[in-house]
């Protein structure tokens, strides 16, 4: 007892585990995986298309909501009595004087306040819509850039050809990054000017 050491004198850094039973897959599973046209790039493309459709639907919903609220505000503003006609004829009939002058003044002040609030909210809505329009223009700039589109297509083609070895497409990815960097630099130049 105690004559043998429990630790080996040379430390081993590699551990190999072997399974007791071999792992086997059915031929049906292998055939279905090999026959499947779906690759990582097609799944990514499908996901991207799904996300784009959701974003488009959300933007459409927001635009419809903004249009609806703008119409409601326009109706509210047009429904308010015009202050110029009220001030020239306070009782509503020319030639007659109002018996309650203080009430008329407060009603006019209330109407002016509501009109100002309506103008402010309409201005805010217009600003929001302008920002959305600018974002769409920026998206169109990105989508319409031929060099970026060409580099993207080269990356997709390379990934489809080398779907088992995506690291072989590093040159195409670097070219794509370079084109996107150029586009970003142009974008920042326009924003900061």
C-alpha positions in Angstrom: 0.0 0.0 0.0 1.2 3.4 -0.8 4.0 2.2 -3.1 2.2 3.2 -6.3 1.4 6.8 -7.1 -2.1 7.7 -7.9 -1.0 10.5 -10.3 1.1 9.9 -13.4 4.4 11.8 -13.6 3.5 13.4 -17.0 0.4 15.5 -17.1 -2.0 14.6 -19.9 -3.8 17.5 -21.6 -5.8 15.5 -24.0 -8.9 13.5 -23.0 -10.6 11.1 -25.4 -14.0 9.7 -24.6 -15.3 6.8 -26.6 -18.9 5.8 -26.5 -19.9 2.3 -25.6 -22.4 2.0 -28.4 -21.9 3.4 -31.9 -24.2 6.3 -33.0 -26.2 5.4 -36.1 -28.7 7.3 -38.1 -31.3 5.8 -40.2 -30.9 5.9 -44.0 -34.2 7.8 -44.3 -32.9 10.6 -42.1 -29.7 10.8 -44.1 -31.5 10.8 -47.4 -34.0 13.5 -46.3 -31.1 15.7 -45.1 -29.2 15.3 -48.3 -32.3 15.8 -50.5 -33.3 18.9 -48.6 -32.8 22.1 -50.6 -32.6 24.2 -47.5 -29.2 25.4 -46.4 -28.0 27.9 -43.8 -28.1 30.7 -46.4 -31.7 29.8 -47.5 -32.9 29.7 -43.9 -31.2 33.1 -43.3 -32.8 34.5 -46.5 -36.2 33.2 -45.5 -35.8 34.7 -42.0 -34.7 38.0 -43.5 -37.7 38.0 -45.8 -40.0 37.2 -42.9 -38.6 40.1 -40.8 -38.8 42.5 -43.8 -42.5 41.6 -44.3 -43.2 42.1 -40.6 -41.4 45.5 -40.6 -43.3 46.5 -43.8 -46.6 45.5 -42.2 -45.8 47.4 -39.0 -44.8 50.5 -41.0 -48.1 50.3 -43.0 -50.0 50.0 -39.8 -48.3 53.0 -38.3 -48.8 55.0 -41.4 -52.5 54.2 -41.5 -52.8 55.1 -37.8 -51.0 58.4 -38.4 -53.2 59.2 -41.3 -56.3 58.4 -39.3 -55.2 60.5 -36.3 -54.3 63.3 -38.7 -57.8 63.2 -40.3 -59.4 63.2 -36.8 -57.4 66.3 -35.9 -58.3 68.0 -39.1 -62.0 67.2 -38.4 -61.7 68.6 -34.9 -60.0 71.7 -36.0 -62.6 72.3 -38.8 -65.4 71.7 -36.3 -64.2 74.5 -34.1 -66.0 77.8 -34.7 -63.9 80.4 -36.4 -62.8 83.1 -34.0 -62.8 85.9 -36.5 -66.6 85.6 -37.1 -67.3 85.3 -33.4 -65.3 88.3 -32.5 -67.0 90.6 -35.0 -70.5 89.4 -34.0 -70.4 88.0 -30.4 -74.0 87.0 -30.2 -74.0 85.3 -33.5 -76.4 87.8 -35.1 -75.1 91.1 -36.5 -76.3 94.2 -34.7 -77.1 92.5 -31.4 -74.8 92.7 -28.4 -74.0 89.9 -26.1 -75.6 90.0 -22.7 -72.8 88.0 -21.1 -69.4 89.5 -22.2 -67.2 87.5 -19.9 -68.6 84.1 -21.0 -68.0 84.9 -24.6 -64.4 85.9 -24.0 -63.6 82.7 -22.0 -65.3 80.6 -24.8 -63.1 82.4 -27.4 -60.0 81.8 -25.3 -60.9 78.2 -24.9 -61.4 77.8 -28.7 -58.1 79.5 -29.4 -56.3 77.2 -26.9 -57.8 74.1 -28.6 -56.9 75.4 -32.0 -53.3 76.0 -30.8 -53.1 72.5 -29.3 -54.4 71.1 -32.6 -51.8 73.0 -34.6 -49.0 71.8 -32.3 -50.2 68.2 -32.6 -50.5 68.5 -36.4 -46.9 69.9 -36.5 -45.7 67.0 -34.4 -47.4 64.5 -36.7 -45.9 66.2 -39.7 -42.4 66.0 -38.2 -42.9 62.3 -37.4 -44.0 61.6 -41.0 -41.0 63.6 -42.4 -38.7 61.5 -40.3 -40.3 58.3 -41.5 -40.0 59.5 -45.1 -36.3 60.3 -44.6 -35.8 56.8 -43.2 -37.5 55.3 -46.3 -35.3 57.4 -48.5 -32.2 56.1 -46.7 -33.5 52.5 -47.1 -34.0 53.1 -50.8 -30.4 54.4 -51.0 -29.1 51.2 -49.4 -31.3 48.9 -51.5 -30.6 50.9 -54.7 -26.8 50.8 -54.4 -25.5 48.6 -57.2 -22.1 47.9 -55.7 -23.5 46.8 -52.4 -26.1 44.6 -54.2 -23.4 43.0 -56.4 -21.2 42.3 -53.4 -24.2 40.8 -51.5 -25.0 38.6 -54.4 -21.4 37.4 -54.6 -21.5 36.5 -50.9 -24.8 34.6 -51.4 -23.5 32.8 -54.5 -20.3 31.8 -52.7 -22.2 30.5 -49.6 -24.5 28.5 -51.8 -21.5 26.9 -53.7 -19.6 26.3 -50.4 -22.5 25.6 -48.1 -20.4 23.0 -46.2 -17.4 25.3 -46.0 -18.6 28.9 -45.5 -15.2 30.1 -44.3 -14.0 29.8 -47.9 -16.1 32.9 -48.7 -14.0 35.3 -46.7 -12.9 37.3 -49.7 -16.5 38.0 -50.8 -17.5 38.9 -47.2 -14.6 41.4 -47.0 -15.6 43.0 -50.3 -19.2 43.2 -49.0 -18.0 44.8 -45.7 -15.9 47.3 -47.7 -18.9 48.3 -49.8 -21.1 48.7 -46.8 -18.4 50.7 -45.1 -18.3 53.0 -48.1 -22.1 53.4 -48.0 -22.0 54.1 -44.2 -19.3 56.7 -44.8 -21.4 58.4 -47.4 -24.5 58.3 -45.1 -22.6 59.8 -42.2 -21.3 62.5 -44.5 -24.8 63.5 -45.5 -26.1 63.4 -41.9 -23.2 65.4 -40.4 -23.3 68.1 -43.1 
